[in-house]
Amino acid sequence: MKPHVFALVDCNNFYVSCERVFFAEIRQHPVIVLSNNDSCVVARSNEAKALGIAMGMPLFKCQRVVKQHHVAVFSSNYALYQDMSDRIMAVLSRFTSALEIYSIDEAWLDLSHVPAAQCEIYGQEIRRCVLQETGIPISVGIASTKVLSKIACELVKRHSIFQGVLNLFAWSEEEVDAWLTGIAVEDVWGIGKQLATKLRPAGIVSAHTLKQSNHVWIRHYLNVAAQRATLELQGISCLPLETRKKPRQGIMVSRTFGRIIEDLHELEEAIATYAVSAVEKVRRQRSLARQVSIFIHTNPFDRRVPQYARSTTATLPVASAFTPDILDLAIALLHTIYAPGYHYKKAGIFLSEFQTQEMLQTDLFGIFSLERYMIQERLMHVVDEVNGTWGRHTLCFGTQGMKRSWSIRQMRRSQRYTTRWNEILTVS
């Protein structure tokens, strides 16, 4: 039987690469991208890594290095990154009939239709097309299982000799084992640091020693996920492509504020804005939510001010994806936990107890009206279409406010070149 052929495509330093597409002058210079409120480093160019800037490092701790080496610093530009990701996935879909989008910068392709000997050439063509059409450099790892393709992709990023593509089908098992010996067991997809600490006393310290282990013992000693990782290292495919995303069982939207909030009205704006975003995600996966939870808290790291943290939950009489239903309940819940006199730093909303829109569950007492539900569904469809075409918050709810001065700080954000007409790139 012909083996599966998996190709993992991973965008190199994705956030940084997106910024470099529109800034030619920083393509050979160190670059970092910051997290919400410009606090910590979440992406680094290879040049920035060489300077010792670590992932997750607070900006204030690396300010000296940033100034000394003229490091380009950007706020996260999520609208740009998501749109660039969508464009990359569109290019990848032309090379396969089965595509699993794993994250914003990673995807698996089924290349079983490509002869094993031609996989490297095919991978180079994928790499060339993505770079030409989006400007984003990628790494491609090709193997008979997902775990091995993940390892192949990591080797590509670590070693320039592979020129962006590694096809493990071209290697003998002895050659593969030699490279697996140099990969720590915690770096194997599905293992991680926590499980690695349990494996080390048994002498399992590398990907190669894990491959040689008895998979039945691994399942008994750890779990089924570790067993699958072991089998995949042995070339036995246990993890098929998931071309359709499984609907999430819960959706959380939360943010740290750009500044301290004390006023209830501003907290209402924040909770309303997060609720609108959460319900959009619920509709996107064709679900209805029944349970609404919210939380607010002060800054736990600032011991100079009084601390306060509260959360609460309530259930709708009928599951809904109609934004006003969720908004009304969320604001009502906020009023039950808000306490004046505190400096609030973060808030969030969590929606759960989902049911599919294809199977409506009505109530016993006639509260639910199918006619009203259809009207609400059409209204939300119009809102989503307008916002999808003209940009988020083109149509918004009054409770969200207009200025939103509490929003996250993005003092160094680049233009949203591909999603805003008024921010499109201009050449002088």
C-alpha positions in Angstrom: 0.0 0.0 0.0 1.3 3.4 -0.9 2.4 5.4 2.2 0.8 8.7 3.1 2.7 11.8 2.1 2.3 14.7 4.5 3.9 18.1 3.8 4.0 20.6 6.7 4.3 24.2 5.5 5.5 26.6 8.2 5.9 30.3 7.6 9.3 31.6 8.8 9.1 34.1 11.6 5.6 34.8 10.3 4.7 38.1 12.0 8.1 39.5 11.2 7.9 38.3 7.6 4.5 40.1 7.2 6.1 43.4 8.3 9.1 42.9 6.0 6.8 42.4 2.9 5.9 46.2 3.2 9.2 47.5 4.6 12.1 46.5 2.2 14.6 48.5 4.3 14.3 46.1 7.3 14.7 42.8 5.4 18.3 42.4 6.5 17.9 44.1 9.9 16.8 42.7 13.3 13.1 43.0 13.9 10.7 42.2 16.8 6.9 42.2 17.1 5.3 42.9 20.4 2.2 41.4 22.2 -0.9 43.3 23.3 -0.2 46.6 24.8 3.3 46.5 23.4 4.5 44.6 26.4 6.4 41.4 25.4 8.2 40.0 22.4 6.1 37.5 20.5 8.1 37.3 17.2 11.7 37.8 16.3 13.8 37.8 13.1 16.8 35.5 13.0 19.0 38.7 13.4 17.1 39.6 16.6 17.5 36.0 18.0 21.2 36.3 17.4 21.3 39.4 19.6 19.9 37.3 22.5 16.3 38.7 22.5 14.2 35.9 23.9 10.6 35.0 23.1 8.3 36.5 25.7 10.9 38.9 27.0 9.4 42.2 28.2 10.3 45.1 26.0 11.8 47.1 28.9 14.3 44.4 29.5 15.7 44.5 26.0 15.5 48.3 25.4 19.3 48.6 25.6 19.8 46.0 22.9 17.0 47.5 20.8 18.6 51.0 20.9 22.2 49.8 20.5 21.5 47.6 17.4 18.7 49.7 15.9 16.1 46.9 16.2 12.9 47.6 14.3 10.0 47.2 16.7 6.3 46.7 15.7 3.1 46.3 17.6 1.0 43.2 16.6 -1.0 43.9 13.5 -3.5 41.0 13.7 -5.7 42.2 10.8 -2.7 42.2 8.5 -1.4 38.9 9.7 -4.7 37.1 9.3 -5.2 38.4 5.8 -1.7 37.4 4.8 -2.4 34.0 6.2 -5.6 33.6 4.2 -3.7 34.5 1.1 -1.0 31.9 1.8 -3.6 29.2 2.5 -5.3 30.1 -0.8 -2.0 29.5 -2.7 -1.4 26.2 -0.8 -4.9 24.9 -1.7 -3.9 24.9 -5.4 -1.3 22.2 -4.7 -3.5 19.6 -2.9 -7.1 18.4 -2.6 -6.8 18.1 1.2 -5.5 20.9 3.3 -5.5 21.2 7.1 -4.9 24.7 8.4 -3.2 24.1 11.8 -2.6 27.7 12.8 -2.2 31.1 11.4 1.2 30.2 10.0 1.1 26.4 9.6 -0.7 24.0 7.4 -0.5 20.3 6.4 -1.0 19.2 2.8 -1.8 15.7 1.5 0.8 15.1 -1.3 -0.1 11.4 -1.8 -0.7 12.1 -5.4 3.0 13.1 -5.9 5.6 10.4 -6.5 8.0 10.2 -3.5 11.0 10.9 -5.7 9.4 14.2 -6.9 8.3 15.5 -3.5 11.3 17.8 -3.0 10.8 19.4 -6.4 7.1 19.8 -5.6 8.0 21.3 -2.3 10.3 23.8 -3.9 7.6 24.8 -6.3 5.2 25.4 -3.4 7.8 27.5 -1.7 8.5 29.5 -4.9 4.8 30.3 -5.5 4.1 31.3 -1.9 7.1 33.6 -1.9 6.2 35.1 -5.3 2.6 35.7 -4.6 2.7 36.8 -0.9 6.3 37.7 -0.2 6.4 35.3 2.8 9.3 32.7 3.0 8.2 29.2 4.1 9.8 25.9 5.2 8.4 22.6 4.0 8.9 19.3 5.7 7.7 16.1 3.9 7.3 12.7 5.5 5.0 9.7 5.9 3.5 11.0 9.2 2.5 14.3 10.7 5.1 14.0 13.5 7.9 13.2 11.1 6.9 16.1 8.8 7.0 18.4 11.9 10.5 17.3 12.7 11.5 17.7 9.0 10.2 21.2 9.1 12.2 22.0 12.2 15.3 20.7 10.7 14.8 22.9 7.6 14.5 26.0 9.8 17.6 25.0 11.8 19.9 24.1 8.8 20.2 26.2 5.7 21.7 23.3 3.8 18.2 22.0 3.1 17.3 25.2 1.2 13.8 25.4 2.6 12.6 21.9 1.8 13.3 18.5 3.4 11.9 15.3 1.9 12.4 12.4 4.4 11.4 9.9 1.7 14.8 10.5 0.1 16.6 9.4 3.3 17.4 5.9 4.6 16.1 4.9 8.0 19.6 5.1 9.3 20.0 8.7 8.2 16.6 9.6 9.7 17.6 8.0 13.0 20.9 9.9 13.1 19.1 13.2 12.9 16.4 12.1 15.4 19.2 11.5 17.9 19.9 15.2 18.0 16.3 16.2 18.7 15.3 16.4 22.4 12.3 14.4 23.4 10.4 17.5 24.6 10.7 18.9 21.1 8.6 16.0 19.6 5.1 17.2 18.7 2.7 15.7 21.3 5.3 15.3 24.1 6.4 18.6 25.5 8.3 19.5 28.6 5.9 18.0 31.2 5.8 14.5 29.7 9.6 14.7 28.9 10.4 14.9 32.6 8.6 11.5 33.1 10.4 9.9 30.2 14.0 10.9 31.2 14.2 8.5 34.2 13.4 5.7 31.7 16.4 6.8 29.5 14.1 8.3 26.8 15.8 11.6 26.1 15.7 12.1 22.4 13.3 11.5 19.5 15.3 8.5 18.5 15.0 6.8 21.9 11.3 7.5 21.9 11.0 5.9 18.5 12.7 2.8 19.8 10.3 2.6 22.8 7.4 0.1 23.1 4.3 2.1 22.2 2.1 0.0 24.5 4.3 0.8 27.5 4.3 4.5 26.5 0.4 4.5 26.5 0.3 2.7 29.9 3.0 5.0 31.4 1.8 8.3 29.8 -1.2 8.6 27.5 -2.6 7.8 24.1 -1.3 11.1 22.6 2.3 10.0 23.5 1.6 6.6 22.1 0.6 8.1 18.8 3.7 10.3 18.7 5.8 7.1 19.2 4.0 5.3 16.4 4.3 8.2 14.1 8.1 8.4 14.7 8.1 4.7 13.7 6.5 5.7 10.4 2.9 4.5 11.3 0.4 7.2 10.5 -2.0 7.7 13.4 -3.0 11.4 12.8 -5.0 12.0 9.7 -5.6 15.4 8.1 -8.4 17.3 9.7 -9.7 19.3 6.7 -12.8 20.5 8.6 -12.3 22.4 11.8 -14.1 20.9 14.8 -16.4 23.4 16.4 -15.0 24.8 19.6 -16.8 23.9 22.8 -16.1 27.3 24.4 -15.1 30.7 23.1 -13.2 33.2 25.2 -12.5 36.9 24.3 -10.5 38.8 26.8 -8.0 41.7 26.7 -5.7 43.7 29.0 -6.8 47.3 28.8 -4.5 49.9 27.3 -4.9 51.9 30.5 -6.5 51.5 33.9 -10.4 51.6 34.0 -12.3 52.7 37.1 -15.6 53.9 35.5 -18.5 51.4 35.1 -19.5 52.9 31.7 -16.1 52.1 30.2 -16.2 48.6 31.6 -19.6 48.2 29.9 -18.0 49.3 26.6 -15.2 46.8 27.0 -17.5 43.9 27.9 -19.9 44.8 25.1 -17.0 44.9 22.5 -15.7 41.6 23.7 -19.2 40.1 23.6 -19.7 41.2 20.0 -16.4 39.6 19.0 -17.3 36.4 20.8 -20.7 36.0 19.2 -19.3 36.6 15.8 -17.0 33.6 16.3 -20.0 31.6 17.5 -21.9 32.4 14.3 -18.8 31.6 12.2 -18.9 28.0 13.4 -22.7 27.8 12.9 -23.4 27.4 16.7 -25.7 28.9 19.3 -24.5 29.7 22.8 -26.5 29.1 26.0 -24.1 30.0 28.8 -22.4 33.4 29.3 -19.6 34.0 31.8 -17.8 37.3 32.4 -14.9 38.3 34.6 -13.1 41.5 35.7 -10.0 42.0 37.7 -7.3 44.5 38.8 -3.6 44.2 38.0 -2.4 41.3 40.2 1.2 42.4 39.7 0.7 45.8 41.2 0.6 45.3 44.9 0.5 49.1 45.6 -3.3 49.2 44.8 -6.2 47.2 46.3 -6.9 43.9 44.5 -10.2 42.8 43.2 -11.3 39.9 41.0 -14.8 38.6 40.3 -16.5 36.4 37.8 -20.1 35.2 37.3 -22.1 33.0 35.0 -25.7 32.9 33.7 -27.7 30.8 31.3 -30.0 32.0 28.5 -33.5 30.5 28.4 -32.9 29.5 24.8 -29.5 29.2 23.0 -28.7 32.1 20.8 -26.2 33.7 18.4 -28.2 37.0 18.3 -25.7 39.6 19.6 -28.3 41.7 21.5 -29.3 38.6 23.6 -25.7 38.0 24.7 -25.0 41.8 25.1 -28.0 42.3 27.4 -27.1 39.4 29.6 -23.3 40.2 29.7 -24.0 43.8 30.8 -26.5 42.7 33.4 -23.9 40.3 34.8 -21.3 43.0 34.9 -23.5 45.1 37.1 -23.7 42.3 39.6 -19.9 42.0 40.1 -18.7 45.6 39.5 -17.4 47.3 42.6 -16.4 51.0 42.5 -13.0 52.3 43.7 -10.8 49.7 42.0 -8.4 50.1 39.1 -9.5 47.4 36.6 -6.8 46.1 34.3 -8.5 43.2 32.4 -12.0 41.8 31.5 -13.3 39.0 29.4 -16.3 37.0 28.3 -16.7 33.2 27.9 -19.5 31.6 25.9 -20.2 27.9 26.2 -22.9 25.2 26.1 -23.1 25.3 22.4 -25.6 23.7 20.1 -25.6 23.6 16.3 -27.8 26.0 14.3 -29.0 23.1 12.2 -30.8 21.6 15.2 -32.8 24.1 17.2 -34.0 23.1 20.6 -37.1 25.1 21.6 -38.5 25.6 25.1 -41.5 24.1 26.8 -43.3 27.4 27.5 -43.4 29.0 24.1 -40.7 31.7 24.7 -38.9 30.7 21.5 -40.4 32.0 18.2 -39.2 30.6 14.9 -40.3 33.7 13.1 -38.3 36.0 15.4 -35.3 33.6 15.2 -35.3 33.9 11.4 -35.5 37.7 11.5 -32.6 37.8 14.0 -30.5 35.4 11.8 -31.0 37.5 8.7 -30.1 40.7 10.6 -26.9 39.2 12.0 -26.0 37.9 8.5 -26.3 41.5 7.1 -24.1 42.9 10.0 -21.5 40.2 9.4 -21.4 40.8 5.7 -21.0 44.5 6.0 -18.3 44.2 8.6 -16.5 41.5 6.6 -16.5 43.7 3.5 -15.8 47.1 4.9 -13.9 46.3 8.1 -14.6 45.4 11.7 -16.9 47.7 13.7 -18.2 49.4 10.5 -21.6 48.5 12.0 -21.4 48.3 15.8 -23.7 48.5 18.8 -24.1 51.7 20.8 -23.0 49.9 24.0 -19.5 49.5 22.5 -18.9 53.2 22.5 -17.1 55.2 19.8 -13.7 56.3 21.2 -12.8 53.2 23.2 -9.8 54.9 24.7 -9.3 51.9 27.0 -8.4 49.7 24.0 -5.0 47.9 23.8 -2.0 50.1 23.1 -0.6 49.7 19.6 1.8 52.6 19.4 4.1 50.9 16.9 1.5 49.2 14.7 2.1 49.3 10.9 -0.7 50.1 8.4 -3.3 47.4 7.7 -2.3 47.5 4.1 -4.5 44.7 2.8 -7.7 45.2 4.7 -8.2 49.0 4.9 -8.6 51.2 1.8 -7.4 54.3 3.7 -4.2 52.5 4.8 -3.2 51.0 1.5 0.5 51.2 0.6 1.4 54.2 -1.4 4.6 54.7 -3.4 6.0 58.1 -3.8 
